[in-house]
Amino acid sequence: MGFKMKHNKIFRMLALVIILALLMIAIPATPALAQVIYITPSSGIPGDPVTVSGYNFTAYELLWVHVYFGYTYMGGRQVTSGTFSVSFSVPSSAAVGTVPVTVQLTPTYSATSYITMTTFTVISQAAIEIDLDNGPVGTEVEISGSGFDSRENIIIEYAGDGVDIESGD
């Protein structure tokens, strides 16, 4: 009888382990939500409003968010709800081209920050005007422009061929 009771006890333990293992497989795991940081819009001219936002952070995960446009600090805020939004205007000194936008996130219970980056494209405000829409061969045309960055090269072409600039700068 002692031999039978010993086997019954082992059998019950084995059955319990199998049942627990099956329950672990059957219980669906809660999917982790990906943390998202985005910028809207992703391009514009100096003076345009920009918003950097983030969501899917647990409320206790972050303490501060700091946003940099290139090397310029644009603002920050304390996070209390799991989402954040920092708005600013594209600086008037922003050069035409792609500018890194850096988001520095400082967790609540850590002295270490982590950084994520995206980009913003500053669009040229340059415009040109031509004094004549048409004319016979040999007609001089005056071209004027504004809003060009001092680092931009200006090339004038007519029908795919380069044209020398006679006067002006």
C-alpha positions in Angstrom: 0.0 0.0 0.0 2.9 2.4 0.7 4.2 1.8 -2.8 0.8 2.7 -4.4 0.4 5.9 -2.2 3.9 7.0 -3.2 3.1 6.7 -6.9 -0.3 8.4 -6.5 1.5 11.4 -4.8 4.0 11.6 -7.6 1.2 11.3 -10.2 -0.8 14.1 -8.6 2.3 16.4 -8.5 3.1 15.6 -12.2 -0.6 16.3 -13.1 -0.5 19.6 -11.2 2.7 20.7 -13.0 1.2 19.9 -16.4 -2.1 21.7 -15.6 -0.1 24.8 -14.4 2.0 24.7 -17.6 -1.1 24.5 -19.8 -2.7 27.4 -17.9 0.5 29.5 -18.5 0.2 28.9 -22.2 -3.5 29.6 -22.3 -3.4 32.9 -20.5 -2.8 35.6 -23.1 0.0 38.0 -22.4 -0.8 41.7 -22.3 0.9 43.2 -25.3 3.3 46.0 -24.6 2.4 49.2 -26.2 5.2 50.8 -28.2 6.2 54.3 -27.1 5.7 56.7 -30.0 7.3 60.2 -30.5 6.3 62.2 -33.6 6.7 65.7 -35.0 4.1 67.7 -36.9 4.5 69.0 -39.5 7.8 67.5 -40.7 8.7 70.5 -42.8 8.1 74.3 -43.0 9.5 77.8 -43.1 11.0 79.9 -40.3 8.2 81.0 -38.0 5.9 78.0 -38.7 4.5 76.3 -35.6 5.8 72.8 -34.8 4.7 70.2 -32.2 6.6 67.3 -30.9 4.4 64.8 -29.1 4.6 61.4 -27.5 2.3 58.8 -26.1 2.1 55.3 -24.7 4.4 56.2 -21.8 3.2 55.0 -18.4 2.5 57.9 -16.1 5.4 57.0 -13.7 7.9 56.4 -16.5 9.0 60.0 -17.3 9.8 63.0 -15.3 10.9 65.5 -18.0 11.0 65.9 -21.7 13.3 68.4 -23.4 13.2 69.3 -27.1 16.1 70.7 -29.2 15.9 72.0 -32.7 19.4 71.6 -34.0 21.4 72.9 -31.0 18.7 75.3 -29.9 16.7 74.4 -26.8 13.0 74.8 -27.7 11.4 73.9 -24.4 10.4 71.1 -22.1 7.8 70.0 -19.7 7.1 67.6 -16.9 5.2 64.5 -17.9 2.4 63.3 -15.5 -0.1 61.6 -17.7 1.9 59.3 -20.0 1.6 61.7 -23.0 3.4 64.9 -23.8 3.3 67.7 -26.3 5.9 70.5 -26.7 5.2 73.2 -29.2 7.5 75.9 -30.7 8.1 78.0 -33.8 10.8 77.2 -36.3 13.6 79.7 -35.4 14.0 82.7 -37.9 17.8 81.8 -38.0 17.1 78.2 -39.2 19.1 77.4 -42.4 17.4 75.8 -45.3 17.8 72.0 -45.2 17.3 69.1 -42.8 17.6 69.9 -39.1 17.8 67.2 -36.4 15.1 67.5 -33.7 16.3 65.8 -30.5 14.0 64.7 -27.7 15.7 64.1 -24.4 13.6 61.9 -22.0 14.6 61.7 -18.3 12.9 58.8 -16.5 11.5 59.4 -13.0 13.7 57.0 -11.1 16.9 57.4 -13.0 19.6 60.0 -13.3 20.3 58.8 -16.9 18.4 60.3 -19.8 17.8 58.7 -23.2 17.5 60.5 -26.4 15.6 60.0 -29.6 15.9 62.0 -32.8 13.9 62.8 -35.8 14.3 65.5 -38.5 12.6 68.6 -39.7 13.1 70.1 -43.2 13.4 73.9 -43.4 12.0 75.0 -46.7 13.4 77.9 -48.6 11.3 81.1 -48.7 13.1 82.1 -51.9 11.1 83.6 -54.7 12.1 84.9 -58.1 10.4 87.4 -60.5 10.9 87.9 -64.2 10.0 91.2 -65.7 8.9 89.8 -69.1 6.9 86.7 -69.9 7.9 86.7 -73.6 9.8 88.6 -76.3 11.8 88.3 -79.5 15.3 86.7 -79.5 17.9 89.1 -77.9 15.4 90.7 -75.5 17.1 91.4 -72.2 15.2 90.0 -69.2 15.5 91.2 -65.6 15.3 88.5 -63.0 15.1 89.5 -59.3 14.9 87.3 -56.3 14.4 87.4 -52.5 14.6 85.1 -49.5 17.7 83.3 -50.6 20.2 82.1 -48.0 23.7 83.6 -48.3 25.1 80.1 -48.6 22.9 79.2 -51.7 24.5 79.2 -55.1 22.4 80.8 -57.8 22.5 79.4 -61.3 20.4 80.7 -64.2 19.6 78.5 -67.1 17.7 79.0 -70.3 16.6 75.9 -72.3 19.1 73.8 -70.2 22.1 76.1 -70.9 23.8 78.2 -68.3 23.4 82.0 -68.7 26.0 84.5 -67.5 24.8 87.1 -65.1 25.5 90.5 -66.6 25.0 92.7 -63.6 23.6 92.5 -60.1 24.4 90.2 -57.3 
